Each structure stands twice: as C-alpha cells, then as structure tokens.
C-alpha cells in the first residue's frame, strides 16, 4: 500500500534524510521518502503492517525533529 502524507514543521533537509533512512529500516517498509522541499512523506508498506509502521514512523519523526508531525 502506497500513501502520501503532508508533513508539518519539517525545518531541516538533513533531518528529513535521517527520518527517511530510519523509516526505511522498519520491517514491512518497501520504500519511504521524506521530502523537505515538498513537505511530503511517501510511504509504501505491506498492508498488514500499515498501522504498526505509521505509529513507528511518527515516533521516529518526533525523535529526530520534535515539532514535526505527519498529517494523517
């Protein structure tokens, strides 16, 4: 399942790259892209792990940039 989300308060391209790298390591993630320029988060995941991966992704994003959030 591929989904596109808007990202709020992403203020650093380096942070976006770190988020992407960490999210791609999650089990069940086929691909992930966090774009500072477009303020978008594109996630392609296994359907059965979708909820778990979204929760983990939100935690990763908050850890790297506390004010940043995914708009679901």
mmCIF file of the N, C-alpha and C atoms, coordinates in Angstrom:
data_MODEL
# 
_entry.id   MODEL 
# 
loop_
_atom_site.group_PDB 
_atom_site.id 
_atom_site.type_symbol 
_atom_site.label_atom_id 
_atom_site.label_alt_id 
_atom_site.label_comp_id 
_atom_site.label_asym_id 
_atom_site.label_entity_id 
_atom_site.label_seq_id 
_atom_site.pdbx_PDB_ins_code 
_atom_site.Cartn_x 
_atom_site.Cartn_y 
_atom_site.Cartn_z 
_atom_site.occupancy 
_atom_site.B_iso_or_equiv 
_atom_site.pdbx_formal_charge 
_atom_site.auth_seq_id 
_atom_site.auth_comp_id 
_atom_site.auth_asym_id 
_atom_site.auth_atom_id 
_atom_site.pdbx_PDB_model_num 
ATOM 1   N N  . UNK A 1 1  ? 0.843  -1.169 0.000  1.00 0.00 ? 1  UNK A N  1 
ATOM 2   C CA . UNK A 1 1  ? 0.000  0.000  0.000  1.00 0.00 ? 1  UNK A CA 1 
ATOM 3   C C  . UNK A 1 1  ? 0.893  1.238  0.000  1.00 0.00 ? 1  UNK A C  1 
ATOM 4   N N  . UNK A 1 2  ? 0.629  2.131  -0.929 1.00 0.00 ? 2  UNK A N  1 
ATOM 5   C CA . UNK A 1 2  ? 1.410  3.363  -1.026 1.00 0.00 ? 2  UNK A CA 1 
ATOM 6   C C  . UNK A 1 2  ? 0.523  4.540  -0.622 1.00 0.00 ? 2  UNK A C  1 
ATOM 7   N N  . UNK A 1 3  ? 1.030  5.357  0.303  1.00 0.00 ? 3  UNK A N  1 
ATOM 8   C CA . UNK A 1 3  ? 0.289  6.529  0.786  1.00 0.00 ? 3  UNK A CA 1 
ATOM 9   C C  . UNK A 1 3  ? 1.197  7.752  0.777  1.00 0.00 ? 3  UNK A C  1 
ATOM 10  N N  . UNK A 1 4  ? 0.584  8.913  0.567  1.00 0.00 ? 4  UNK A N  1 
ATOM 11  C CA . UNK A 1 4  ? 1.298  10.191 0.601  1.00 0.00 ? 4  UNK A CA 1 
ATOM 12  C C  . UNK A 1 4  ? 0.691  11.032 1.716  1.00 0.00 ? 4  UNK A C  1 
ATOM 13  N N  . UNK A 1 5  ? 1.557  11.566 2.580  1.00 0.00 ? 5  UNK A N  1 
ATOM 14  C CA . UNK A 1 5  ? 1.119  12.385 3.706  1.00 0.00 ? 5  UNK A CA 1 
ATOM 15  C C  . UNK A 1 5  ? 1.792  13.748 3.642  1.00 0.00 ? 5  UNK A C  1 
ATOM 16  N N  . UNK A 1 6  ? 1.122  14.748 4.159  1.00 0.00 ? 6  UNK A N  1 
ATOM 17  C CA . UNK A 1 6  ? 1.718  16.067 4.321  1.00 0.00 ? 6  UNK A CA 1 
ATOM 18  C C  . UNK A 1 6  ? 2.485  16.056 5.646  1.00 0.00 ? 6  UNK A C  1 
ATOM 19  N N  . UNK A 1 7  ? 3.596  16.763 5.674  1.00 0.00 ? 7  UNK A N  1 
ATOM 20  C CA . UNK A 1 7  ? 4.406  16.866 6.885  1.00 0.00 ? 7  UNK A CA 1 
ATOM 21  C C  . UNK A 1 7  ? 4.393  18.324 7.337  1.00 0.00 ? 7  UNK A C  1 
ATOM 22  N N  . UNK A 1 8  ? 4.136  18.535 8.620  1.00 0.00 ? 8  UNK A N  1 
ATOM 23  C CA . UNK A 1 8  ? 4.123  19.890 9.163  1.00 0.00 ? 8  UNK A CA 1 
ATOM 24  C C  . UNK A 1 8  ? 5.375  20.138 9.993  1.00 0.00 ? 8  UNK A C  1 
ATOM 25  N N  . UNK A 1 9  ? 5.895  21.353 9.890  1.00 0.00 ? 9  UNK A N  1 
ATOM 26  C CA . UNK A 1 9  ? 7.016  21.821 10.711 1.00 0.00 ? 9  UNK A CA 1 
ATOM 27  C C  . UNK A 1 9  ? 8.325  21.070 10.472 1.00 0.00 ? 9  UNK A C  1 
ATOM 28  N N  . UNK A 1 10 ? 8.538  20.587 9.266  1.00 0.00 ? 10 UNK A N  1 
ATOM 29  C CA . UNK A 1 10 ? 9.816  19.974 8.901  1.00 0.00 ? 10 UNK A CA 1 
ATOM 30  C C  . UNK A 1 10 ? 10.744 21.104 8.490  1.00 0.00 ? 10 UNK A C  1 
ATOM 31  N N  . UNK A 1 11 ? 11.774 21.351 9.281  1.00 0.00 ? 11 UNK A N  1 
ATOM 32  C CA . UNK A 1 11 ? 12.596 22.544 9.097  1.00 0.00 ? 11 UNK A CA 1 
ATOM 33  C C  . UNK A 1 11 ? 14.015 22.274 8.627  1.00 0.00 ? 11 UNK A C  1 
ATOM 34  N N  . UNK A 1 12 ? 14.331 21.021 8.324  1.00 0.00 ? 12 UNK A N  1 
ATOM 35  C CA . UNK A 1 12 ? 15.727 20.712 8.025  1.00 0.00 ? 12 UNK A CA 1 
ATOM 36  C C  . UNK A 1 12 ? 15.822 19.564 7.012  1.00 0.00 ? 12 UNK A C  1 
ATOM 37  N N  . UNK A 1 13 ? 16.533 19.794 5.916  1.00 0.00 ? 13 UNK A N  1 
ATOM 38  C CA . UNK A 1 13 ? 16.702 18.762 4.889  1.00 0.00 ? 13 UNK A CA 1 
ATOM 39  C C  . UNK A 1 13 ? 17.511 17.586 5.428  1.00 0.00 ? 13 UNK A C  1 
ATOM 40  N N  . UNK A 1 14 ? 18.494 17.878 6.259  1.00 0.00 ? 14 UNK A N  1 
ATOM 41  C CA . UNK A 1 14 ? 19.302 16.815 6.856  1.00 0.00 ? 14 UNK A CA 1 
ATOM 42  C C  . UNK A 1 14 ? 18.442 15.928 7.752  1.00 0.00 ? 14 UNK A C  1 
ATOM 43  N N  . UNK A 1 15 ? 17.548 16.546 8.518  1.00 0.00 ? 15 UNK A N  1 
ATOM 44  C CA . UNK A 1 15 ? 16.638 15.788 9.385  1.00 0.00 ? 15 UNK A CA 1 
ATOM 45  C C  . UNK A 1 15 ? 15.710 14.910 8.545  1.00 0.00 ? 15 UNK A C  1 
ATOM 46  N N  . UNK A 1 16 ? 15.219 15.430 7.433  1.00 0.00 ? 16 UNK A N  1 
ATOM 47  C CA . UNK A 1 16 ? 14.352 14.659 6.544  1.00 0.00 ? 16 UNK A CA 1 
ATOM 48  C C  . UNK A 1 16 ? 15.090 13.418 6.041  1.00 0.00 ? 16 UNK A C  1 
ATOM 49  N N  . UNK A 1 17 ? 16.343 13.569 5.695  1.00 0.00 ? 17 UNK A N  1 
ATOM 50  C CA . UNK A 1 17 ? 17.149 12.438 5.219  1.00 0.00 ? 17 UNK A CA 1 
ATOM 51  C C  . UNK A 1 17 ? 17.345 11.402 6.332  1.00 0.00 ? 17 UNK A C  1 
ATOM 52  N N  . UNK A 1 18 ? 17.580 11.876 7.551  1.00 0.00 ? 18 UNK A N  1 
ATOM 53  C CA . UNK A 1 18 ? 17.733 10.964 8.688  1.00 0.00 ? 18 UNK A CA 1 
ATOM 54  C C  . UNK A 1 18 ? 16.437 10.209 8.957  1.00 0.00 ? 18 UNK A C  1 
ATOM 55  N N  . UNK A 1 19 ? 15.309 10.905 8.887  1.00 0.00 ? 19 UNK A N  1 
ATOM 56  C CA . UNK A 1 19 ? 13.998 10.271 9.093  1.00 0.00 ? 19 UNK A CA 1 
ATOM 57  C C  . UNK A 1 19 ? 13.785 9.173  8.055  1.00 0.00 ? 19 UNK A C  1 
ATOM 58  N N  . UNK A 1 20 ? 14.029 9.514  6.806  1.00 0.00 ? 20 UNK A N  1 
ATOM 59  C CA . UNK A 1 20 ? 13.842 8.555  5.718  1.00 0.00 ? 20 UNK A CA 1 
ATOM 60  C C  . UNK A 1 20 ? 14.694 7.317  5.931  1.00 0.00 ? 20 UNK A C  1 
ATOM 61  N N  . UNK A 1 21 ? 15.943 7.512  6.285  1.00 0.00 ? 21 UNK A N  1 
ATOM 62  C CA . UNK A 1 21 ? 16.872 6.393  6.487  1.00 0.00 ? 21 UNK A CA 1 
ATOM 63  C C  . UNK A 1 21 ? 16.383 5.471  7.600  1.00 0.00 ? 21 UNK A C  1 
ATOM 64  N N  . UNK A 1 22 ? 15.915 6.045  8.702  1.00 0.00 ? 22 UNK A N  1 
ATOM 65  C CA . UNK A 1 22 ? 15.438 5.242  9.828  1.00 0.00 ? 22 UNK A CA 1 
ATOM 66  C C  . UNK A 1 22 ? 14.122 4.533  9.507  1.00 0.00 ? 22 UNK A C  1 
ATOM 67  N N  . UNK A 1 23 ? 13.218 5.206  8.836  1.00 0.00 ? 23 UNK A N  1 
ATOM 68  C CA . UNK A 1 23 ? 11.924 4.610  8.495  1.00 0.00 ? 23 UNK A CA 1 
ATOM 69  C C  . UNK A 1 23 ? 12.111 3.458  7.506  1.00 0.00 ? 23 UNK A C  1 
ATOM 70  N N  . UNK A 1 24 ? 13.045 3.597  6.581  1.00 0.00 ? 24 UNK A N  1 
ATOM 71  C CA . UNK A 1 24 ? 13.306 2.529  5.605  1.00 0.00 ? 24 UNK A CA 1 
ATOM 72  C C  . UNK A 1 24 ? 13.804 1.245  6.273  1.00 0.00 ? 24 UNK A C  1 
ATOM 73  N N  . UNK A 1 25 ? 14.358 1.340  7.467  1.00 0.00 ? 25 UNK A N  1 
ATOM 74  C CA . UNK A 1 25 ? 14.858 0.172  8.192  1.00 0.00 ? 25 UNK A CA 1 
ATOM 75  C C  . UNK A 1 25 ? 13.736 -0.650 8.834  1.00 0.00 ? 25 UNK A C  1 
ATOM 76  N N  . UNK A 1 26 ? 12.530 -0.070 8.965  1.00 0.00 ? 26 UNK A N  1 
ATOM 77  C CA . UNK A 1 26 ? 11.427 -0.763 9.623  1.00 0.00 ? 26 UNK A CA 1 
ATOM 78  C C  . UNK A 1 26 ? 10.984 -1.981 8.814  1.00 0.00 ? 26 UNK A C  1 
ATOM 79  N N  . UNK A 1 27 ? 10.679 -3.058 9.516  1.00 0.00 ? 27 UNK A N  1 
ATOM 80  C CA . UNK A 1 27 ? 10.204 -4.279 8.883  1.00 0.00 ? 27 UNK A CA 1 
ATOM 81  C C  . UNK A 1 27 ? 8.850  -4.028 8.222  1.00 0.00 ? 27 UNK A C  1 
ATOM 82  N N  . UNK A 1 28 ? 8.724  -4.372 6.958  1.00 0.00 ? 28 UNK A N  1 
ATOM 83  C CA . UNK A 1 28 ? 7.474  -4.193 6.230  1.00 0.00 ? 28 UNK A CA 1 
ATOM 84  C C  . UNK A 1 28 ? 7.458  -2.968 5.335  1.00 0.00 ? 28 UNK A C  1 
ATOM 85  N N  . UNK A 1 29 ? 8.490  -2.128 5.426  1.00 0.00 ? 29 UNK A N  1 
ATOM 86  C CA . UNK A 1 29 ? 8.569  -0.933 4.582  1.00 0.00 ? 29 UNK A CA 1 
ATOM 87  C C  . UNK A 1 29 ? 9.234  -1.307 3.260  1.00 0.00 ? 29 UNK A C  1 
ATOM 88  N N  . UNK A 1 30 ? 8.507  -1.096 2.167  1.00 0.00 ? 30 UNK A N  1 
ATOM 89  C CA . UNK A 1 30 ? 9.065  -1.330 0.836  1.00 0.00 ? 30 UNK A CA 1 
ATOM 90  C C  . UNK A 1 30 ? 9.910  -0.138 0.407  1.00 0.00 ? 30 UNK A C  1 
ATOM 91  N N  . UNK A 1 31 ? 9.382  1.076  0.668  1.00 0.00 ? 31 UNK A N  1 
ATOM 92  C CA . UNK A 1 31 ? 10.137 2.299  0.385  1.00 0.00 ? 31 UNK A CA 1 
ATOM 93  C C  . UNK A 1 31 ? 9.538  3.445  1.197  1.00 0.00 ? 31 UNK A C  1 
ATOM 94  N N  . UNK A 1 32 ? 10.364 4.436  1.447  1.00 0.00 ? 32 UNK A N  1 
ATOM 95  C CA . UNK A 1 32 ? 9.932  5.627  2.171  1.00 0.00 ? 32 UNK A CA 1 
ATOM 96  C C  . UNK A 1 32 ? 10.677 6.827  1.609  1.00 0.00 ? 32 UNK A C  1 
ATOM 97  N N  . UNK A 1 33 ? 9.992  7.963  1.589  1.00 0.00 ? 33 UNK A N  1 
ATOM 98  C CA . UNK A 1 33 ? 10.604 9.192  1.120  1.00 0.00 ? 33 UNK A CA 1 
ATOM 99  C C  . UNK A 1 33 ? 10.087 10.341 1.975  1.00 0.00 ? 33 UNK A C  1 
ATOM 100 N N  . UNK A 1 34 ? 11.009 11.101 2.546  1.00 0.00 ? 34 UNK A N  1 
ATOM 101 C CA . UNK A 1 34 ? 10.649 12.291 3.313  1.00 0.00 ? 34 UNK A CA 1 
ATOM 102 C C  . UNK A 1 34 ? 11.289 13.465 2.588  1.00 0.00 ? 34 UNK A C  1 
ATOM 103 N N  . UNK A 1 35 ? 10.453 14.374 2.069  1.00 0.00 ? 35 UNK A N  1 
ATOM 104 C CA . UNK A 1 35 ? 10.958 15.487 1.277  1.00 0.00 ? 35 UNK A CA 1 
ATOM 105 C C  . UNK A 1 35 ? 10.818 16.812 2.018  1.00 0.00 ? 35 UNK A C  1 
ATOM 106 N N  . UNK A 1 36 ? 11.947 17.440 2.259  1.00 0.00 ? 36 UNK A N  1 
ATOM 107 C CA . UNK A 1 36 ? 11.942 18.763 2.882  1.00 0.00 ? 36 UNK A CA 1 
ATOM 108 C C  . UNK A 1 36 ? 11.344 19.796 1.929  1.00 0.00 ? 36 UNK A C  1 
ATOM 109 N N  . UNK A 1 37 ? 11.671 19.713 0.649  1.00 0.00 ? 37 UNK A N  1 
ATOM 110 C CA . UNK A 1 37 ? 11.202 20.697 -0.331 1.00 0.00 ? 37 UNK A CA 1 
ATOM 111 C C  . UNK A 1 37 ? 9.694  20.690 -0.511 1.00 0.00 ? 37 UNK A C  1 
ATOM 112 N N  . UNK A 1 38 ? 9.116  19.501 -0.618 1.00 0.00 ? 38 UNK A N  1 
ATOM 113 C CA . UNK A 1 38 ? 7.669  19.415 -0.854 1.00 0.00 ? 38 UNK A CA 1 
ATOM 114 C C  . UNK A 1 38 ? 6.870  19.257 0.432  1.00 0.00 ? 38 UNK A C  1 
ATOM 115 N N  . UNK A 1 39 ? 7.579  19.030 1.551  1.00 0.00 ? 39 UNK A N  1 
ATOM 116 C CA . UNK A 1 39 ? 6.930  18.806 2.841  1.00 0.00 ? 39 UNK A CA 1 
ATOM 117 C C  . UNK A 1 39 ? 5.980  17.610 2.766  1.00 0.00 ? 39 UNK A C  1 
ATOM 118 N N  . UNK A 1 40 ? 6.450  16.524 2.103  1.00 0.00 ? 40 UNK A N  1 
ATOM 119 C CA . UNK A 1 40 ? 5.644  15.322 1.957  1.00 0.00 ? 40 UNK A CA 1 
ATOM 120 C C  . UNK A 1 40 ? 6.408  14.086 2.422  1.00 0.00 ? 40 UNK A C  1 
ATOM 121 N N  . UNK A 1 41 ? 5.627  13.120 2.853  1.00 0.00 ? 41 UNK A N  1 
ATOM 122 C CA . UNK A 1 41 ? 6.129  11.830 3.315  1.00 0.00 ? 41 UNK A CA 1 
ATOM 123 C C  . UNK A 1 41 ? 5.411  10.769 2.494  1.00 0.00 ? 41 UNK A C  1 
ATOM 124 N N  . UNK A 1 42 ? 6.154  10.016 1.683  1.00 0.00 ? 42 UNK A N  1 
ATOM 125 C CA . UNK A 1 42 ? 5.582  8.967  0.851  1.00 0.00 ? 42 UNK A CA 1 
ATOM 126 C C  . UNK A 1 42 ? 6.035  7.627  1.428  1.00 0.00 ? 42 UNK A C  1 
ATOM 127 N N  . UNK A 1 43 ? 5.063  6.770  1.671  1.00 0.00 ? 43 UNK A N  1 
ATOM 128 C CA . UNK A 1 43 ? 5.341  5.506  2.334  1.00 0.00 ? 43 UNK A CA 1 
ATOM 129 C C  . UNK A 1 43 ? 4.698  4.362  1.558  1.00 0.00 ? 43 UNK A C  1 
ATOM 130 N N  . UNK A 1 44 ? 5.484  3.358  1.242  1.00 0.00 ? 44 UNK A N  1 
ATOM 131 C CA . UNK A 1 44 ? 4.984  2.150  0.580  1.00 0.00 ? 44 UNK A CA 1 
ATOM 132 C C  . UNK A 1 44 ? 5.275  0.987  1.523  1.00 0.00 ? 44 UNK A C  1 
ATOM 133 N N  . UNK A 1 45 ? 4.200  0.374  2.035  1.00 0.00 ? 45 UNK A N  1 
ATOM 134 C CA . UNK A 1 45 ? 4.349  -0.661 3.067  1.00 0.00 ? 45 UNK A CA 1 
ATOM 135 C C  . UNK A 1 45 ? 3.479  -1.878 2.770  1.00 0.00 ? 45 UNK A C  1 
ATOM 136 N N  . UNK A 1 46 ? 3.805  -2.968 3.451  1.00 0.00 ? 46 UNK A N  1 
ATOM 137 C CA . UNK A 1 46 ? 2.959  -4.162 3.411  1.00 0.00 ? 46 UNK A CA 1 
ATOM 138 C C  . UNK A 1 46 ? 1.649  -3.834 4.120  1.00 0.00 ? 46 UNK A C  1 
ATOM 139 N N  . UNK A 1 47 ? 0.521  -4.178 3.506  1.00 0.00 ? 47 UNK A N  1 
ATOM 140 C CA . UNK A 1 47 ? -0.794 -3.831 4.042  1.00 0.00 ? 47 UNK A CA 1 
ATOM 141 C C  . UNK A 1 47 ? -0.994 -4.259 5.492  1.00 0.00 ? 47 UNK A C  1 
ATOM 142 N N  . UNK A 1 48 ? -0.563 -5.460 5.823  1.00 0.00 ? 48 UNK A N  1 
ATOM 143 C CA . UNK A 1 48 ? -0.817 -5.993 7.167  1.00 0.00 ? 48 UNK A CA 1 
ATOM 144 C C  . UNK A 1 48 ? -0.007 -5.277 8.260  1.00 0.00 ? 48 UNK A C  1 
ATOM 145 N N  . UNK A 1 49 ? 0.995  -4.541 7.887  1.00 0.00 ? 49 UNK A N  1 
ATOM 146 C CA . UNK A 1 49 ? 1.827  -3.839 8.874  1.00 0.00 ? 49 UNK A CA 1 
ATOM 147 C C  . UNK A 1 49 ? 1.590  -2.325 8.872  1.00 0.00 ? 49 UNK A C  1 
ATOM 148 N N  . UNK A 1 50 ? 0.614  -1.857 8.102  1.00 0.00 ? 50 UNK A N  1 
ATOM 149 C CA . UNK A 1 50 ? 0.395  -0.420 7.917  1.00 0.00 ? 50 UNK A CA 1 
ATOM 150 C C  . UNK A 1 50 ? 0.286  0.356  9.241  1.00 0.00 ? 50 UNK A C  1 
ATOM 151 N N  . UNK A 1 51 ? -0.622 -0.040 10.121 1.00 0.00 ? 51 UNK A N  1 
ATOM 152 C CA . UNK A 1 51 ? -0.839 0.696  11.373 1.00 0.00 ? 51 UNK A CA 1 
ATOM 153 C C  . UNK A 1 51 ? 0.416  0.727  12.245 1.00 0.00 ? 51 UNK A C  1 
ATOM 154 N N  . UNK A 1 52 ? 1.082  -0.401 12.339 1.00 0.00 ? 52 UNK A N  1 
ATOM 155 C CA . UNK A 1 52 ? 2.309  -0.505 13.144 1.00 0.00 ? 52 UNK A CA 1 
ATOM 156 C C  . UNK A 1 52 ? 3.406  0.406  12.580 1.00 0.00 ? 52 UNK A C  1 
ATOM 157 N N  . UNK A 1 53 ? 3.534  0.431  11.263 1.00 0.00 ? 53 UNK A N  1 
ATOM 158 C CA . UNK A 1 53 ? 4.577  1.234  10.625 1.00 0.00 ? 53 UNK A CA 1 
ATOM 159 C C  . UNK A 1 53 ? 4.282  2.729  10.757 1.00 0.00 ? 53 UNK A C  1 
ATOM 160 N N  . UNK A 1 54 ? 3.022  3.119  10.625 1.00 0.00 ? 54 UNK A N  1 
ATOM 161 C CA . UNK A 1 54 ? 2.671  4.536  10.815 1.00 0.00 ? 54 UNK A CA 1 
ATOM 162 C C  . UNK A 1 54 ? 3.020  4.980  12.226 1.00 0.00 ? 54 UNK A C  1 
ATOM 163 N N  . UNK A 1 55 ? 2.678  4.177  13.221 1.00 0.00 ? 55 UNK A N  1 
ATOM 164 C CA . UNK A 1 55 ? 2.990  4.513  14.612 1.00 0.00 ? 55 UNK A CA 1 
ATOM 165 C C  . UNK A 1 55 ? 4.508  4.633  14.811 1.00 0.00 ? 55 UNK A C  1 
ATOM 166 N N  . UNK A 1 56 ? 5.252  3.674  14.294 1.00 0.00 ? 56 UNK A N  1 
ATOM 167 C CA . UNK A 1 56 ? 6.715  3.708  14.416 1.00 0.00 ? 56 UNK A CA 1 
ATOM 168 C C  . UNK A 1 56 ? 7.304  4.902  13.672 1.00 0.00 ? 56 UNK A C  1 
ATOM 169 N N  . UNK A 1 57 ? 6.768  5.211  12.506 1.00 0.00 ? 57 UNK A N  1 
ATOM 170 C CA . UNK A 1 57 ? 7.256  6.354  11.720 1.00 0.00 ? 57 UNK A CA 1 
ATOM 171 C C  . UNK A 1 57 ? 7.045  7.659  12.474 1.00 0.00 ? 57 UNK A C  1 
ATOM 172 N N  . UNK A 1 58 ? 5.886  7.803  13.086 1.00 0.00 ? 58 UNK A N  1 
ATOM 173 C CA . UNK A 1 58 ? 5.604  9.023  13.866 1.00 0.00 ? 58 UNK A CA 1 
ATOM 174 C C  . UNK A 1 58 ? 6.597  9.170  15.021 1.00 0.00 ? 58 UNK A C  1 
ATOM 175 N N  . UNK A 1 59 ? 6.924  8.066  15.672 1.00 0.00 ? 59 UNK A N  1 
ATOM 176 C CA . UNK A 1 59 ? 7.890  8.099  16.780 1.00 0.00 ? 59 UNK A CA 1 
ATOM 177 C C  . UNK A 1 59 ? 9.270  8.508  16.280 1.00 0.00 ? 59 UNK A C  1 
ATOM 178 N N  . UNK A 1 60 ? 9.688  7.959  15.152 1.00 0.00 ? 60 UNK A N  1 
ATOM 179 C CA . UNK A 1 60 ? 10.993 8.295  14.570 1.00 0.00 ? 60 UNK A CA 1 
ATOM 180 C C  . UNK A 1 60 ? 11.054 9.781  14.224 1.00 0.00 ? 60 UNK A C  1 
ATOM 181 N N  . UNK A 1 61 ? 10.003 10.272 13.581 1.00 0.00 ? 61 UNK A N  1 
ATOM 182 C CA . UNK A 1 61 ? 9.966  11.680 13.184 1.00 0.00 ? 61 UNK A CA 1 
ATOM 183 C C  . UNK A 1 61 ? 10.031 12.590 14.403 1.00 0.00 ? 61 UNK A C  1 
ATOM 184 N N  . UNK A 1 62 ? 9.269  12.278 15.451 1.00 0.00 ? 62 UNK A N  1 
ATOM 185 C CA . UNK A 1 62 ? 9.263  13.088 16.680 1.00 0.00 ? 62 UNK A CA 1 
ATOM 186 C C  . UNK A 1 62 ? 10.632 13.054 17.362 1.00 0.00 ? 62 UNK A C  1 
ATOM 187 N N  . UNK A 1 63 ? 11.289 11.900 17.326 1.00 0.00 ? 63 UNK A N  1 
ATOM 188 C CA . UNK A 1 63 ? 12.601 11.763 17.961 1.00 0.00 ? 63 UNK A CA 1 
ATOM 189 C C  . UNK A 1 63 ? 13.632 12.652 17.267 1.00 0.00 ? 63 UNK A C  1 
ATOM 190 N N  . UNK A 1 64 ? 13.583 12.700 15.934 1.00 0.00 ? 64 UNK A N  1 
ATOM 191 C CA . UNK A 1 64 ? 14.564 13.466 15.170 1.00 0.00 ? 64 UNK A CA 1 
ATOM 192 C C  . UNK A 1 64 ? 14.241 14.954 15.167 1.00 0.00 ? 64 UNK A C  1 
ATOM 193 N N  . UNK A 1 65 ? 12.968 15.290 15.005 1.00 0.00 ? 65 UNK A N  1 
ATOM 194 C CA . UNK A 1 65 ? 12.553 16.697 14.990 1.00 0.00 ? 65 UNK A CA 1 
ATOM 195 C C  . UNK A 1 65 ? 11.231 16.810 15.772 1.00 0.00 ? 65 UNK A C  1 
ATOM 196 N N  . UNK A 1 66 ? 11.309 17.147 17.064 1.00 0.00 ? 66 UNK A N  1 
ATOM 197 C CA . UNK A 1 66 ? 10.158 17.104 17.971 1.00 0.00 ? 66 UNK A CA 1 
ATOM 198 C C  . UNK A 1 66 ? 8.916  17.899 17.534 1.00 0.00 ? 66 UNK A C  1 
ATOM 199 N N  . UNK A 1 67 ? 9.081  18.979 16.810 1.00 0.00 ? 67 UNK A N  1 
ATOM 200 C CA . UNK A 1 67 ? 7.940  19.782 16.398 1.00 0.00 ? 67 UNK A CA 1 
ATOM 201 C C  . UNK A 1 67 ? 7.297  19.298 15.097 1.00 0.00 ? 67 UNK A C  1 
ATOM 202 N N  . UNK A 1 68 ? 7.918  18.360 14.446 1.00 0.00 ? 68 UNK A N  1 
ATOM 203 C CA . UNK A 1 68 ? 7.434  17.853 13.161 1.00 0.00 ? 68 UNK A CA 1 
ATOM 204 C C  . UNK A 1 68 ? 6.377  16.777 13.371 1.00 0.00 ? 68 UNK A C  1 
ATOM 205 N N  . UNK A 1 69 ? 5.378  16.762 12.470 1.00 0.00 ? 69 UNK A N  1 
ATOM 206 C CA . UNK A 1 69 ? 4.360  15.724 12.554 1.00 0.00 ? 69 UNK A CA 1 
ATOM 207 C C  . UNK A 1 69 ? 3.805  15.381 11.183 1.00 0.00 ? 69 UNK A C  1 
ATOM 208 N N  . UNK A 1 70 ? 3.295  14.144 11.094 1.00 0.00 ? 70 UNK A N  1 
ATOM 209 C CA . UNK A 1 70 ? 2.639  13.659 9.875  1.00 0.00 ? 70 UNK A CA 1 
ATOM 210 C C  . UNK A 1 70 ? 1.165  14.035 9.979  1.00 0.00 ? 70 UNK A C  1 
ATOM 211 N N  . UNK A 1 71 ? 0.633  14.611 8.915  1.00 0.00 ? 71 UNK A N  1 
ATOM 212 C CA . UNK A 1 71 ? -0.789 14.924 8.880  1.00 0.00 ? 71 UNK A CA 1 
ATOM 213 C C  . UNK A 1 71 ? -1.495 13.740 8.235  1.00 0.00 ? 71 UNK A C  1 
ATOM 214 N N  . UNK A 1 72 ? -2.266 13.007 9.044  1.00 0.00 ? 72 UNK A N  1 
ATOM 215 C CA . UNK A 1 72 ? -2.970 11.813 8.554  1.00 0.00 ? 72 UNK A CA 1 
ATOM 216 C C  . UNK A 1 72 ? -4.292 12.168 7.943  1.00 0.00 ? 72 UNK A C  1 
# 
